[in-house]
């Protein structure tokens, strides 16, 4: 059984971010995968480890700076397509359909991307997080029409549940030139 998880904590203050990461590190045996300031003056921490350690650490980070927490989530068994999409390591090939899920927080964007990838056989193209987006995030994906529709619906459901969905679209038969605007 895969007991690996990632935890994401998004805060409204950079100083609070440092405090929260310190609390998380002191609480559980976790790995800090990313901890940095993001647009617009927010702070994002992504941690990894076993599910119980990541859960304990995220709870500690939230407790350390409760007034600064924007969003937080623990994702057990994060889909393997999520991190290449975040890092820009995907060489995109546009297929029969294109989808985009846009969220008000980076945490929810990553959670929506994971849900989309787990829901259907799609390729995540990119997960753009916060920078030059006013702190929002979006994930783009491609695949056959039915798969993209299912994946976008799954991502929308996660973001809607959090009250952080901006918009989502599915484009069947996208123009091949659309890809030039994506990357």
C-alpha positions, 0 to 999 in steps of 0.5 A, spaced: 500 500 500 502 506 498 502 511 504 505 517 501 502 523 501 503 531 499 500 536 504 499 543 501 499 549 505 497 556 503 498 562 507 496 570 506 503 572 509 510 570 508 512 571 515 506 566 517 509 561 512 516 561 515 512 560 522 508 555 519 513 551 516 518 551 522 512 548 526 511 543 521 518 541 521 518 540 528 511 536 529 513 530 524 518 527 519 516 530 513 520 533 507 519 540 505 518 539 497 517 547 496 516 553 501 516 560 498 513 566 497 508 566 491 504 572 488 500 576 491 504 576 497 502 569 499 506 563 501 506 556 499 509 550 502 508 543 499 511 537 504 511 530 503 511 524 507 507 518 510 500 520 510 499 520 518 506 525 518 503 529 513 497 530 516 500 532 523 504 537 520 499 540 516 495 541 522 501 544 526 502 549 520 495 551 520 495 551 528 501 556 528 498 561 524 490 560 523 489 567 521 493 567 515 491 560 512 488 561 505 487 553 504 490 547 506 490 540 503 493 533 504 493 528 498 494 521 499 497 518 493 498 524 489 497 522 481 504 521 478 502 526 473 501 532 477 508 534 479 511 534 472 505 539 470 507 543 476 515 543 474 513 545 466 516 538 464 511 536 460 512 536 452 504 537 450 501 534 445 494 537 443 489 531 443 481 531 441 479 535 447 482 541 451 480 542 458 482 548 463 480 548 471 482 555 474 482 556 481 482 562 486 488 558 490 494 554 488 492 549 493 485 548 490 489 548 483 493 542 485 488 538 488 483 539 482 489 537 478 490 531 482 482 529 482 482 530 474 488 526 473 485 520 477 478 521 474 480 519 467 486 518 462 488 525 460 495 528 460 496 534 464 499 539 460 501 545 465 499 547 472 501 554 473 501 557 480 500 564 482 506 567 479 503 573 474 496 570 476 494 574 482 495 568 486 490 564 482 492 557 479 490 553 473 491 546 470 490 545 463 489 538 460 488 534 454 485 527 451 479 524 448 473 528 449 469 524 454 476 523 458 477 531 458 469 532 460 470 527 466 477 530 468 474 537 468 468 535 472 472 531 477 477 537 478 471 542 478 467 538 484 473 539 488 474 546 487 467 548 488 467 544 494 472 548 497 468 555 494 474 556 490 472 555 483 473 561 478 471 557 472 472 551 468 472 549 460 472 543 455 474 545 448 472 539 443 476 539 437 481 545 439 485 549 434 492 546 433 494 553 434 491 553 441 497 549 444 502 555 442 498 560 447 498 555 452 506 554 453 
